[in-house]
């Protein structure tokens, strides 16, 4: 399928630099976070039972800290943004993979930004290296992702057929987080801490966030179609 982006080389030239910037920022946040975690660089405080963070100091706990870090939804969403942006830099042709990853990245990073501000930021004490990485992961990348997508598109890539596959990545994170948590008895966030809250309340909270994610996805579809009509580029 040929879209307006393919027919407009000038638009393609605008898309690639914008997503190159987004990819650079997202990859920087992810890589910096993983490296600092591996080197045990983040400040430590008391760890509530059932939450990540109770790992050995120094090199002995490096592997556990890295796996913990890579198990946060925040990191998953930033990685998806980075991959989706990188693929757009490499080519603007609307393949199925690029379409799904673009919508998934928008959906996941929006949920990350909103959930962080509403549920986590009020009780999070940001110190040390977190003052650098937390704003990148939770504020800069979410805002930049939305701004880039609104300003340069590509338009017409979202559809109901893409929404379903885009939800598979958040579902995969839920399965990984709960499955791993059942084994190590530790979870990334207080609102999914099964040790403290039990499966019933945790699953209820997850269901609510999933519903919010679906609403975000539907809103993104509507925004994409609205912007396509305004700019005279019918959606796919």
N, CA, C and O of each residue as an XYZ file, in Angstrom:
944
protein
N       0.847     -1.197      0.000
C       0.000      0.000      0.000
C       0.880      1.244      0.000
O       1.824      1.344      0.785
N       0.570      2.192     -0.882
C       1.326      3.433     -0.970
C       0.614      4.506     -0.176
O      -0.594      4.692     -0.323
N       1.349      5.214      0.664
C       0.764      6.291      1.461
C       1.296      7.626      0.993
O       2.171      7.710      0.131
N       0.734      8.680      1.595
C       1.161     10.030      1.223
C       2.636     10.240      1.527
O       3.315     11.003      0.839
N       3.131      9.566      2.555
C       4.539      9.721      2.893
C       5.421      9.249      1.752
O       6.424      9.889      1.437
N       5.052      8.120      1.121
C       5.843      7.610      0.003
C       5.777      8.556     -1.193
O       6.748      8.693     -1.937
N       4.625      9.208     -1.373
C       4.463     10.082     -2.529
C       5.060     11.463     -2.315
O       5.140     12.250     -3.258
N       5.484     11.778     -1.080
C       5.976     13.109     -0.745
C       7.387     13.017     -0.179
O       7.549     12.866      1.032
N       8.422     13.104     -1.034
C       9.802     12.990     -0.551
C      10.141     14.040      0.503
O      10.928     13.769      1.410
N       9.559     15.235      0.396
C       9.840     16.285      1.369
C       9.369     15.866      2.759
O      10.030     16.142      3.760
N       8.219     15.197      2.806
C       7.713     14.721      4.091
C       8.636     13.655      4.665
O       8.923     13.654      5.862
N       9.099     12.746      3.809
C      10.019     11.708      4.261
C      11.285     12.318      4.843
O      11.826     11.813      5.826
N      11.757     13.401      4.239
C      12.957     14.065      4.737
C      12.715     14.710      6.095
O      13.649     14.855      6.884
N      11.476     15.100      6.378
C      11.158     15.668      7.692
C      10.968     14.569      8.719
O      11.324     14.738      9.886
N      10.411     13.447      8.297
C      10.151     12.350      9.222
C      11.452     11.788      9.771
O      11.581     11.590     10.979
N      12.410     11.532      8.904
C      13.634     10.858      9.335
C      14.436     11.664     10.364
O      14.817     11.087     11.382
N      14.716     12.955     10.167
C      15.469     13.693     11.197
C      14.739     13.755     12.536
O      15.366     13.656     13.590
N      13.417     13.920     12.499
C      12.651     14.004     13.739
C      12.739     12.694     14.508
O      12.932     12.696     15.724
N      12.599     11.575     13.803
C      12.661     10.285     14.480
C      14.095      9.890     14.821
O      14.309      9.091     15.733
N      15.077     10.433     14.109
C      16.477     10.214     14.494
C      16.745     10.849     15.858
O      17.425     10.264     16.701
N      16.208     12.046     16.065
C      16.344     12.702     17.367
C      15.652     11.890     18.452
O      16.215     11.668     19.524
N      14.435     11.450     18.174
C      13.687     10.659     19.154
C      14.423      9.366     19.481
O      14.537      8.997     20.650
N      14.920      8.678     18.464
C      15.651      7.424     18.689
C      16.881      7.664     19.552
O      17.163      6.888     20.465
N      17.615      8.737     19.267
C      18.835      9.038     20.028
C      18.514      9.287     21.500
O      19.215      8.790     22.382
N      17.470     10.046     21.765
C      17.099     10.348     23.149
C      16.625      9.085     23.861
O      17.023      8.826     24.997
N      15.778      8.300     23.198
C      15.245      7.085     23.824
C      16.349      6.068     24.096
O      16.420      5.506     25.189
N      17.209      5.829     23.106
C      18.307      4.880     23.321
C      19.246      5.366     24.420
O      19.740      4.563     25.211
N      19.494      6.669     24.476
C      20.359      7.222     25.524
C      19.791      6.923     26.902
O      20.515      6.485     27.796
N      18.494      7.160     27.074
C      17.871      6.893     28.366
C      17.939      5.425     28.754
O      18.246      5.096     29.899
N      17.653      4.543     27.804
C      17.658      3.106     28.088
C      19.065      2.618     28.409
O      19.278      1.954     29.423
N      20.025      2.945     27.547
C      21.399      2.470     27.737
C      21.982      3.017     29.029
O      22.626      2.281     29.776
N      21.765      4.295     29.302
C      22.288      4.890     30.533
C      21.699      4.208     31.762
O      22.414      3.933     32.726
N      20.411      3.938     31.728
C      19.757      3.293     32.870
C      20.300      1.896     33.107
O      20.571      1.519     34.247
N      20.461      1.128     32.041
C      20.972     -0.241     32.187
C      22.417     -0.230     32.693
O      22.776     -1.026     33.561
N      23.241      0.664     32.157
C      24.642      0.735     32.581
C      24.769      1.151     34.040
O      25.538      0.556     34.796
N      24.016      2.170     34.431
C      24.079      2.631     35.822
C      23.603      1.541     36.765
O      24.173      1.351     37.840
N      22.556      0.822     36.366
C      22.075     -0.295     37.190
C      23.134     -1.388     37.299
O      23.398     -1.898     38.387
N      23.739     -1.743     36.166
C      24.760     -2.787     36.182
C      25.935     -2.416     37.075
O      26.510     -3.277     37.741
N      26.293     -1.128     37.090
C      27.423     -0.651     37.891
C      27.032     -0.305     39.321
O      27.855      0.179     40.098
N      25.756     -0.559     39.667
C      25.255     -0.280     41.018
C      25.399      1.203     41.367
O      25.791      1.569     42.475
N      25.068      2.038     40.382
C      25.269      3.472     40.566
C      24.097      4.206     41.183
O      24.257      5.334     41.647
N      22.923      3.594     41.200
C      21.754      4.288     41.737
C      21.750      4.250     43.262
O      22.150      3.260     43.874
N      21.292      5.346     43.861
C      21.154      5.390     45.316
C      20.169      4.319     45.770
O      19.208      4.000     45.070
N      20.423      3.778     46.941
C      19.543      2.742     47.481
C      18.890      3.231     48.767
O      19.491      3.955     49.562
N      17.660      2.819     48.942
C      16.962      3.069     50.183
C      16.313      1.783     50.642
O      16.545      0.726     50.057
N      15.507      1.859     51.678
C      14.798      0.654     52.128
C      13.905      0.104     51.010
O      13.230      0.868     50.320
N      13.905     -1.204     50.836
C      13.103     -1.854     49.804
C      11.909     -2.534     50.464
O      12.070     -3.379     51.344
N      10.713     -2.157     50.030
C       9.517     -2.793     50.570
C       9.467     -4.258     50.148
O       9.911     -4.603     49.053
N       8.930     -5.119     51.007
C       8.812     -6.547     50.637
C       8.031     -6.715     49.338
O       6.978     -6.108     49.145
N       8.571     -7.552     48.449
C       7.882     -7.839     47.202
C       8.213     -6.912     46.056
O       7.621     -7.024     44.983
N       9.162     -5.982     46.261
C       9.545     -5.063     45.181
C      10.978     -5.325     44.748
O      11.791     -5.832     45.520
N      11.282     -4.968     43.488
C      12.651     -5.061     42.989
C      13.564     -4.171     43.835
O      13.121     -3.192     44.435
N      14.832     -4.529     43.867
C      15.818     -3.676     44.522
C      16.625     -4.373     45.593
O      17.662     -3.864     46.018
N      16.167     -5.531     46.037
C      16.882     -6.245     47.091
C      17.898     -7.188     46.458
O      17.748     -8.408     46.511
N      18.932     -6.606     45.860
C      19.972     -7.392     45.183
C      21.314     -7.154     45.855
O      21.490     -6.191     46.602
N      22.252     -8.042     45.579
C      23.587     -7.918     46.154
C      24.280     -6.674     45.621
O      24.029     -6.242     44.496
N      25.140     -6.115     46.427
C      25.915     -4.948     46.022
C      27.002     -5.330     45.017
O      27.456     -6.473     44.976
N      27.407     -4.347     44.208
C      28.544     -4.528     43.326
C      28.329     -5.550     42.239
O      27.207     -5.790     41.792
N      29.448     -6.157     41.817
C      29.416     -7.082     40.682
C      28.548     -8.305     40.958
O      27.975     -8.877     40.031
N      28.444     -8.709     42.212
C      27.674     -9.909     42.541
C      26.205     -9.776     42.174
O      25.552    -10.765     41.840
N      25.687     -8.562     42.236
C      24.275     -8.364     41.935
C      24.015     -7.747     40.579
O      22.879     -7.380     40.275
N      25.056     -7.622     39.746
C      24.915     -6.923     38.464
C      23.878     -7.570     37.561
O      23.021     -6.883     37.005
N      23.949     -8.895     37.410
C      23.013     -9.577     36.509
C      21.576     -9.414     36.988
O      20.680     -9.157     36.184
N      21.351     -9.562     38.288
C      19.994     -9.421     38.833
C      19.475     -8.001     38.643
O      18.306     -7.808     38.307
N      20.331     -7.011     38.854
C      19.913     -5.621     38.683
C      19.554     -5.328     37.229
O      18.580     -4.625     36.959
N      20.332     -5.862     36.297
C      20.060     -5.620     34.878
C      18.734     -6.259     34.477
O      17.928     -5.636     33.786
N      18.507     -7.501     34.908
C      17.244     -8.159     34.559
C      16.072     -7.416     35.193
O      15.033     -7.239     34.556
N      16.232     -6.979     36.447
C      15.187     -6.169     37.078
C      14.901     -4.919     36.251
O      13.747     -4.592     35.973
N      15.955     -4.236     35.868
C      15.808     -2.993     35.097
C      15.063     -3.253     33.794
O      14.168     -2.495     33.422
N      15.434     -4.320     33.106
C      14.806     -4.641     31.828
C      13.383     -5.175     31.985
O      12.686     -5.392     30.995
N      12.955     -5.384     33.230
C      11.612     -5.907     33.481
C      10.615     -4.809     33.845
O       9.442     -5.100     34.083
N      11.056     -3.569     33.891
C      10.132     -2.461     34.134
C       9.380     -2.125     32.844
O       9.956     -2.154     31.757
N       8.104     -1.809     32.973
C       7.322     -1.385     31.814
C       7.892     -0.109     31.209
O       7.843      0.086     29.995
N       8.431      0.755     32.057
C       9.059      1.990     31.575
C      10.151      1.685     30.562
O      10.230      2.328     29.515
N      10.990      0.707     30.872
C      12.084      0.359     29.960
C      11.524     -0.286     28.696
O      11.969      0.030     27.592
N      10.553     -1.183     28.846
C       9.935     -1.788     27.664
C       9.394     -0.708     26.734
O       9.641     -0.751     25.528
N       8.664      0.254     27.278
C       8.045      1.278     26.432
C       9.097      2.152     25.767
O       8.945      2.516     24.601
N      10.163      2.497     26.488
C      11.221      3.303     25.887
C      11.975      2.537     24.813
O      12.382      3.119     23.807
N      12.168      1.228     25.015
C      12.826      0.415     23.991
C      11.956      0.333     22.740
O      12.467      0.433     21.625
N      10.648      0.150     22.914
C       9.751      0.077     21.760
C       9.772      1.402     20.998
O       9.783      1.407     19.767
N       9.776      2.523     21.720
C       9.890      3.830     21.068
C      11.192      3.906     20.279
O      11.202      4.325     19.122
N      12.287      3.500     20.913
C      13.593      3.584     20.253
C      13.642      2.723     18.995
O      14.158      3.155     17.964
N      13.104      1.500     19.077
C      13.112      0.605     17.915
C      12.215      1.145     16.810
O      12.607      1.164     15.644
N      10.999      1.589     17.176
C      10.074      2.126     16.170
C      10.673      3.342     15.480
O      10.572      3.483     14.261
N      11.298      4.225     16.263
C      11.911      5.425     15.679
C      13.088      5.059     14.786
O      13.269      5.646     13.719
N      13.881      4.099     15.217
C      15.037      3.669     14.418
C      14.583      3.098     13.076
O      15.184      3.390     12.042
N      13.530      2.289     13.089
C      13.017      1.719     11.839
C      12.504      2.809     10.902
O      12.630      2.681      9.684
N      11.928      3.876     11.451
C      11.464      4.980     10.609
C      12.638      5.760     10.026
O      12.552      6.288      8.917
N      13.720      5.827     10.769
C      14.920      6.475     10.222
C      15.463      5.660      9.050
O      15.936      6.218      8.060
N      15.390      4.347      9.172
C      15.917      3.469      8.124
C      15.023      3.432      6.891
O      15.495      3.140      5.792
N      13.735      3.728      7.064
C      12.827      3.724      5.927
C      11.429      4.089      6.353
O      10.987      3.697      7.433
N      10.719      4.839      5.518
C       9.391      5.314      5.868
C       8.302      4.470      5.213
O       7.119      4.787      5.334
N       8.686      3.403      4.526
C       7.683      2.535      3.904
C       6.832      1.868      4.982
O       7.383      1.310      5.930
N       5.499      1.912      4.862
C       4.610      1.445      5.935
C       4.442     -0.070      5.978
O       3.377     -0.588      5.641
N       5.485     -0.778      6.388
C       5.359     -2.217      6.546
C       4.490     -2.520      7.770
O       4.253     -1.649      8.607
N       4.024     -3.755      7.859
C       3.191     -4.150      8.993
C       3.947     -3.986     10.308
O       3.377     -3.539     11.303
N       5.221     -4.344     10.313
C       6.020     -4.231     11.541
C       6.148     -2.788     11.981
O       5.982     -2.481     13.162
N       6.446     -1.890     11.036
C       6.596     -0.480     11.383
C       5.278      0.104     11.891
O       5.272      0.879     12.847
N       4.180     -0.257     11.267
C       2.871      0.247     11.698
C       2.564     -0.184     13.133
O       2.169      0.630     13.968
N       2.753     -1.481     13.401
C       2.434     -2.009     14.724
C       3.342     -1.394     15.784
O       2.873     -0.973     16.841
N       4.636     -1.344     15.502
C       5.571     -0.805     16.481
C       5.334      0.682     16.725
O       5.483      1.152     17.853
N       4.968      1.428     15.682
C       4.714      2.852     15.877
C       3.530      3.065     16.810
O       3.615      3.857     17.749
N       2.419      2.360     16.557
C       1.254      2.518     17.423
C       1.540      1.982     18.826
O       1.148      2.599     19.816
N       2.221      0.838     18.916
C       2.561      0.291     20.228
C       3.438      1.253     21.017
O       3.255      1.418     22.223
N       4.389      1.887     20.340
C       5.270      2.830     21.023
C       4.494      4.033     21.541
O       4.723      4.488     22.662
N       3.577      4.550     20.728
C       2.764      5.681     21.146
C       1.896      5.307     22.340
O       1.819      6.046     23.321
N       1.253      4.170     22.246
C       0.347      3.714     23.301
C       1.118      3.458     24.597
O       0.730      3.944     25.660
N       2.202      2.698     24.507
C       2.945      2.309     25.707
C       3.620      3.486     26.385
O       3.609      3.578     27.613
N       4.212      4.395     25.605
C       4.929      5.503     26.225
C       3.947      6.512     26.818
O       4.272      7.185     27.795
N       2.745      6.625     26.236
C       1.728      7.495     26.818
C       1.274      6.946     28.162
O       1.148      7.693     29.132
N       1.025      5.633     28.219
C       0.645      4.999     29.484
C       1.765      5.169     30.507
O       1.500      5.442     31.677
N       3.006      5.009     30.075
C       4.147      5.180     30.977
C       4.158      6.575     31.587
O       4.288      6.728     32.801
N       4.021      7.587     30.742
C       4.057      8.963     31.234
C       2.923      9.262     32.192
O       3.135      9.877     33.237
N       1.720      8.831     31.844
C       0.547      9.129     32.674
C       0.601      8.362     33.991
O       0.384      8.944     35.054
N       0.887      7.061     33.933
C       0.932      6.247     35.153
C       2.030      6.743     36.091
O       1.846      6.767     37.308
N       3.166      7.138     35.527
C       4.254      7.654     36.374
C       3.817      8.913     37.111
O       4.020      9.037     38.319
N       3.218      9.842     36.378
C       2.809     11.097     37.009
C       1.704     10.882     38.041
O       1.686     11.548     39.076
N       0.787      9.959     37.767
C      -0.371      9.775     38.646
C      -0.068      8.845     39.821
O      -0.442      9.146     40.954
N       0.610      7.710     39.566
C       0.775      6.689     40.592
C       2.153      6.643     41.232
O       2.274      6.248     42.392
N       3.192      7.033     40.510
C       4.549      6.818     41.007
C       5.261      8.092     41.452
O       5.897      8.107     42.506
N       5.163      9.149     40.670
C       5.892     10.379     40.979
C       5.602     10.923     42.373
O       6.529     11.369     43.048
N       4.339     10.902     42.836
C       4.063     11.474     44.162
C       4.819     10.800     45.311
O       5.038     11.419     46.352
N       5.219      9.535     45.130
C       5.897      8.822     46.218
C       7.331      8.431     45.863
O       7.979      7.696     46.608
N       7.820      8.917     44.738
C       9.172      8.565     44.299
C      10.168      9.640     44.711
O       9.990     10.817     44.396
N      11.218      9.226     45.418
C      12.275     10.141     45.832
C      13.409     10.056     44.808
O      14.169      9.088     44.798
N      13.517     11.054     43.963
C      14.503     11.042     42.883
C      15.812     11.637     43.385
O      15.876     12.818     43.725
N      16.854     10.814     43.429
C      18.159     11.258     43.907
C      19.253     10.711     42.998
O      19.005      9.825     42.181
N      20.448     11.238     43.141
C      21.608     10.719     42.424
C      21.406     10.665     40.917
O      20.901     11.609     40.311
N      21.813      9.534     40.316
C      21.717      9.379     38.874
C      20.277      9.360     38.380
O      20.019      9.615     37.204
N      19.342      9.060     39.270
C      17.930      9.069     38.875
C      17.478     10.447     38.416
O      16.541     10.569     37.628
N      18.142     11.476     38.908
C      17.795     12.837     38.482
C      18.087     13.047     36.999
O      17.500     13.922     36.363
N      18.994     12.244     36.453
C      19.285     12.316     35.020
C      18.360     11.393     34.231
O      17.732     11.826     33.265
N      18.272     10.132     34.631
C      17.569      9.152     33.806
C      16.051      9.179     33.970
O      15.330      8.968     32.995
N      15.554      9.431     35.167
C      14.097      9.425     35.366
C      13.375     10.435     34.477
O      12.384     10.071     33.843
N      13.830     11.692     34.402
C      13.143     12.636     33.506
C      13.196     12.213     32.040
O      12.233     12.423     31.303
N      14.315     11.617     31.609
C      14.409     11.175     30.214
C      13.369     10.101     29.935
O      12.632     10.179     28.952
N      13.313      9.093     30.810
C      12.441      7.941     30.583
C      10.965      8.263     30.760
O      10.123      7.762     30.015
N      10.650      9.103     31.750
C       9.254      9.308     32.143
C       8.623     10.592     31.636
O       7.399     10.722     31.625
N       9.456     11.546     31.215
C       8.912     12.842     30.783
C       9.363     13.200     29.373
O       8.534     13.430     28.492
N      10.681     13.246     29.157
C      11.215     13.724     27.876
C      10.786     12.822     26.728
O      10.250     13.305     25.731
N      11.015     11.515     26.857
C      10.658     10.602     25.765
C       9.149     10.560     25.529
O       8.732     10.630     24.373
N       8.301     10.448     26.567
C       6.864     10.485     26.293
C       6.402     11.747     25.581
O       5.641     11.675     24.616
N       6.859     12.904     26.053
C       6.441     14.168     25.425
C       6.992     14.270     24.011
O       6.264     14.629     23.085
N       8.271     13.955     23.837
C       8.896     14.070     22.522
C       8.248     13.112     21.523
O       8.072     13.464     20.356
N       7.892     11.910     21.968
C       7.249     10.937     21.083
C       5.937     11.479     20.539
O       5.679     11.414     19.337
N       5.113     12.014     21.428
C       3.819     12.554     21.008
C       4.000     13.763     20.100
O       3.319     13.880     19.081
N       4.908     14.659     20.460
C       5.123     15.875     19.668
C       5.609     15.531     18.262
O       5.116     16.082     17.278
N       6.581     14.615     18.172
C       7.115     14.223     16.864
C       6.018     13.604     16.007
O       5.876     13.942     14.832
N       5.249     12.706     16.591
C       4.195     12.026     15.832
C       3.130     13.008     15.356
O       2.667     12.918     14.219
N       2.741     13.937     16.211
C       1.723     14.920     15.817
C       2.247     15.829     14.713
O       1.519     16.142     13.771
N       3.497     16.255     14.822
C       4.031     17.235     13.873
C       4.401     16.637     12.522
O       4.143     17.253     11.488
N       5.006     15.441     12.509
C       5.516     14.919     11.239
C       4.896     13.597     10.815
O       5.169     13.110      9.718
N       4.057     13.006     11.678
C       3.438     11.735     11.297
C       4.365     10.561     11.526
O       5.075     10.511     12.531
N       4.364      9.616     10.602
C       3.617      9.586      9.336
C       2.131      9.334      9.546
O       1.732      8.521     10.379
N       1.326     10.048      8.775
C      -0.129      9.960      8.885
C      -0.647      8.715      8.168
O      -0.031      8.200      7.235
N      -1.804      8.254      8.644
C      -2.500      7.161      7.987
C      -1.962      5.784      8.272
O      -2.331      4.832      7.585
N      -1.093      5.639      9.275
C      -0.524      4.332      9.572
C      -1.359      3.558     10.591
O      -1.196      2.344     10.716
N      -2.241      4.226     11.313
C      -3.027      3.544     12.341
C      -4.339      3.029     11.750
O      -4.887      3.604     10.809
N      -4.822      1.939     12.325
C      -6.101      1.379     11.919
C      -6.537      0.391     12.991
O      -5.753      0.040     13.872
N      -7.794     -0.059     12.917
C      -8.272     -1.042     13.877
C      -7.487     -2.343     13.752
O      -7.298     -3.046     14.745
N      -7.033     -2.672     12.559
C      -6.261     -3.901     12.357
C      -4.908     -3.834     13.055
O      -4.357     -4.862     13.449
N      -4.377     -2.632     13.208
C      -3.071     -2.459     13.852
C      -3.206     -2.430     15.373
O      -2.284     -2.833     16.082
N      -4.341     -1.959     15.878
C      -4.505     -1.790     17.325
C      -4.362     -3.108     18.067
O      -3.678     -3.165     19.089
N      -4.995     -4.173     17.574
C      -4.909     -5.465     18.253
C      -3.476     -5.952     18.419
O      -3.059     -6.233     19.543
N      -2.700     -6.064     17.327
C      -1.302     -6.481     17.466
C      -0.478     -5.542     18.344
O       0.439     -5.989     19.033
N      -0.798     -4.234     18.328
C      -0.040     -3.285     19.145
C      -0.218     -3.559     20.631
O       0.659     -3.230     21.430
N      -1.348     -4.161     21.011
C      -1.609     -4.473     22.418
C      -0.896     -5.739     22.879
O      -0.866     -6.034     24.074
N      -0.320     -6.490     21.937
C       0.360     -7.728     22.317
C       1.624     -7.464     23.128
O       1.973     -8.261     23.999
N       2.317     -6.357     22.857
C       3.536     -6.051     23.608
C       3.245     -5.738     25.071
O       3.915     -6.286     25.946
N       2.266     -4.874     25.373
C       1.916     -4.699     26.799
C       1.466     -5.997     27.445
O       1.793     -6.255     28.604
N       0.718     -6.822     26.711
C       0.271     -8.107     27.265
C       1.466     -9.010     27.558
O       1.475     -9.730     28.556
N       2.476     -8.971     26.681
C       3.673     -9.781     26.894
C       4.413     -9.321     28.149
O       4.929    -10.142     28.907
N       4.462     -7.998     28.367
C       5.106     -7.489     29.581
C       4.367     -7.977     30.828
O       5.001     -8.380     31.802
N       3.039     -7.943     30.805
C       2.249     -8.401     31.956
C       2.564     -9.866     32.257
O       2.776    -10.238     33.411
N       2.593    -10.690     31.214
C       2.877    -12.113     31.397
C       4.281    -12.315     31.972
O       4.473    -13.119     32.885
N       5.265    -11.579     31.432
C       6.641    -11.694     31.925
C       6.748    -11.229     33.370
O       7.345    -11.910     34.203
N       6.172    -10.072     33.665
C       6.268     -9.488     34.998
C       5.627    -10.391     36.052
O       6.208    -10.615     37.114
N       4.429    -10.908     35.763
C       3.748    -11.763     36.731
C       4.416    -13.130     36.839
O       4.551    -13.677     37.934
N       4.834    -13.677     35.697
C       5.499    -14.981     35.711
C       6.815    -14.937     36.460
O       7.093    -15.799     37.295
N       7.621    -13.939     36.165
C       8.909    -13.800     36.874
C       8.677    -13.500     38.348
O       9.376    -14.015     39.220
N       7.679    -12.655     38.612
C       7.391    -12.311     39.996
C       6.988    -13.512     40.821
O       7.343    -13.609     41.996
N       6.243    -14.433     40.215
C       5.833    -15.636     40.936
C       7.033    -16.497     41.318
O       6.991    -17.232     42.304
N       8.107    -16.399     40.527
C       9.307    -17.189     40.794
C      10.202    -16.508     41.829
O      10.658    -17.153     42.772
N      10.458    -15.193     41.655
C      11.398    -14.505     42.542
C      10.703    -13.758     43.678
O      11.362    -13.217     44.566
N       9.371    -13.730     43.644
C       8.571    -13.037     44.661
C       8.951    -11.561     44.768
O       9.129    -11.025     45.862
N       9.070    -10.926     43.617
C       9.367     -9.496     43.565
C       8.767     -8.917     42.294
O       8.694     -9.588     41.265
N       8.337     -7.662     42.379
C       7.622     -7.014     41.284
C       8.138     -5.585     41.127
O       8.726     -5.031     42.056
N       7.918     -4.980     39.944
C       8.531     -3.668     39.681
C       7.860     -2.492     40.375
O       8.535     -1.523     40.721
N       6.547     -2.553     40.588
C       5.822     -1.399     41.121
C       4.912     -1.831     42.266
O       4.475     -2.980     42.339
N       4.642     -0.889     43.149
C       3.780     -1.186     44.275
C       2.387     -1.607     43.869
O       1.782     -2.455     44.526
N       1.861     -1.025     42.787
C       0.490     -1.355     42.401
C       0.356     -2.720     41.736
O      -0.758     -3.186     41.497
N       1.504     -3.376     41.429
C       1.462     -4.758     40.936
C       2.187     -5.706     41.888
O       2.559     -6.814     41.502
N       2.385     -5.274     43.115
C       3.094     -6.074     44.109
C       2.152     -7.141     44.671
O       1.390     -6.882     45.602
N       2.217     -8.327     44.097
C       1.343     -9.422     44.513
C       1.633     -9.844     45.948
O       0.722    -10.246     46.673
N       2.893     -9.755     46.361
C       3.265    -10.128     47.724
C       2.509     -9.283     48.735
O       2.067     -9.786     49.768
N       2.361     -8.006     48.439
C       1.706     -7.083     49.362
C       0.191     -7.017     49.156
O      -0.567     -6.970     50.124
N      -0.249     -7.012     47.893
C      -1.664     -6.760     47.600
C      -2.468     -8.005     47.281
O      -3.686     -8.007     47.459
N      -1.827     -9.056     46.817
C      -2.546    -10.244     46.393
C      -2.930    -10.148     44.926
O      -2.936     -9.062     44.346
N      -3.254    -11.304     44.323
C      -3.535    -11.338     42.891
C      -4.821    -10.596     42.510
O      -4.876     -9.947     41.466
N      -5.845    -10.691     43.350
C      -7.108    -10.047     43.013
C      -6.976     -8.554     42.758
O      -7.298     -8.093     41.663
N      -6.505     -7.772     43.754
C      -6.331     -6.334     43.546
C      -5.349     -5.993     42.431
O      -5.553     -5.036     41.683
N      -4.274     -6.789     42.326
C      -3.280     -6.513     41.281
C      -3.884     -6.712     39.898
O      -3.707     -5.870     39.017
N      -4.589     -7.806     39.701
C      -5.197     -8.062     38.393
C      -6.267     -7.022     38.061
O      -6.449     -6.655     36.901
N      -6.967     -6.556     39.085
C      -7.954     -5.495     38.866
C      -7.277     -4.222     38.390
O      -7.745     -3.576     37.452
N      -6.170     -3.859     39.038
C      -5.424     -2.661     38.632
C      -4.886     -2.810     37.219
O      -4.962     -1.874     36.423
N      -4.338     -3.987     36.900
C      -3.814     -4.221     35.556
C      -4.920     -4.100     34.520
O      -4.717     -3.520     33.453
N      -6.090     -4.646     34.832
C      -7.221     -4.561     33.908
C      -7.615     -3.109     33.669
O      -7.924     -2.725     32.541
N      -7.604     -2.303     34.721
C      -7.942     -0.885     34.584
C      -6.933     -0.164     33.696
O      -7.303      0.659     32.859
N      -5.658     -0.482     33.888
C      -4.622      0.152     33.064
C      -4.729     -0.309     31.614
O      -4.503      0.477     30.694
N      -5.072     -1.582     31.403
C      -5.261     -2.080     30.043
C      -6.420     -1.365     29.349
O      -6.331     -1.011     28.174
N      -7.506     -1.159     30.093
C      -8.632     -0.415     29.523
C      -8.196      0.986     29.153
O      -8.551      1.495     28.090
N      -7.420      1.612     30.037
C      -6.890      2.943     29.731
C      -6.022      2.894     28.478
O      -6.082      3.797     27.644
N      -5.214      1.840     28.343
C      -4.375      1.697     27.166
C      -5.188      1.573     25.896
O      -4.827      2.155     24.873
N      -6.287      0.821     25.941
C      -7.165      0.695     24.776
C      -7.766      2.050     24.426
O      -7.853      2.413     23.253
N      -8.185      2.802     25.457
C      -8.736      4.139     25.219
C      -7.693      5.032     24.554
O      -8.005      5.773     23.622
N      -6.457      4.958     25.036
C      -5.376      5.739     24.421
C      -5.203      5.344     22.962
O      -5.052      6.206     22.097
N      -5.226      4.035     22.686
C      -5.085      3.573     21.309
C      -6.189      4.088     20.411
O      -5.926      4.513     19.286
N      -7.434      4.057     20.897
C      -8.565      4.568     20.113
C      -8.418      6.067     19.879
O      -8.699      6.556     18.785
N      -7.977      6.800     20.904
C      -7.762      8.240     20.746
C      -6.690      8.523     19.695
O      -6.825      9.453     18.899
N      -5.627      7.720     19.697
C      -4.565      7.908     18.707
C      -5.091      7.665     17.299
O      -4.737      8.386     16.366
N      -5.943      6.641     17.145
C      -6.562      6.402     15.837
C      -7.361      7.617     15.397
O      -7.260      8.056     14.251
N      -8.164      8.164     16.322
C      -8.977      9.325     15.986
C      -8.142     10.541     15.652
O      -8.455     11.276     14.715
N      -7.077     10.761     16.418
C      -6.200     11.909     16.157
C      -5.525     11.770     14.799
O      -5.436     12.734     14.039
N      -5.049     10.564     14.499
C      -4.378     10.332     13.216
C      -5.328     10.610     12.055
O      -4.945     11.265     11.086
N      -6.554     10.122     12.145
C      -7.511     10.339     11.062
C      -7.900     11.807     10.965
O      -8.070     12.343      9.870
N      -8.040     12.455     12.121
C      -8.377     13.874     12.098
C      -7.280     14.709     11.463
O      -7.557     15.586     10.645
N      -6.026     14.440     11.839
C      -4.914     15.181     11.252
C      -4.764     14.864      9.767
O      -4.391     15.732      8.978
N      -5.057     13.618      9.389
C      -4.987     13.255      7.966
C      -5.990     14.056      7.160
O      -5.663     14.528      6.071
N      -7.206     14.223      7.668
C      -8.228     14.980      6.953
C      -7.863     16.453      6.882
O      -8.023     17.091      5.842
N      -7.366     16.994      8.002
C      -6.999     18.416      8.029
C      -5.914     18.715      7.005
O      -5.939     19.755      6.348
N      -4.961     17.796      6.873
C      -3.823     18.009      5.973
C      -4.078     17.437      4.588
O      -3.199     17.467      3.726
N      -5.282     16.917      4.376
C      -5.622     16.424      3.045
C      -4.973     15.131      2.693
O      -4.754     14.830      1.519
N      -4.650     14.334      3.739
C      -4.024     13.041      3.497
C      -4.895     11.965      4.102
O      -4.777     11.703      5.299
N      -5.752     11.338      3.347
C      -6.649     10.340      3.886
C      -5.906      9.186      4.522
O      -4.879      8.736      4.015
N      -6.434      8.712      5.636
C      -5.778      7.613      6.363
C      -5.902      6.301      5.604
O      -6.762      6.129      4.741
N      -5.012      5.386      5.958
C      -5.007      4.084      5.299
C      -6.085      3.200      5.891
O      -6.245      2.054      5.469
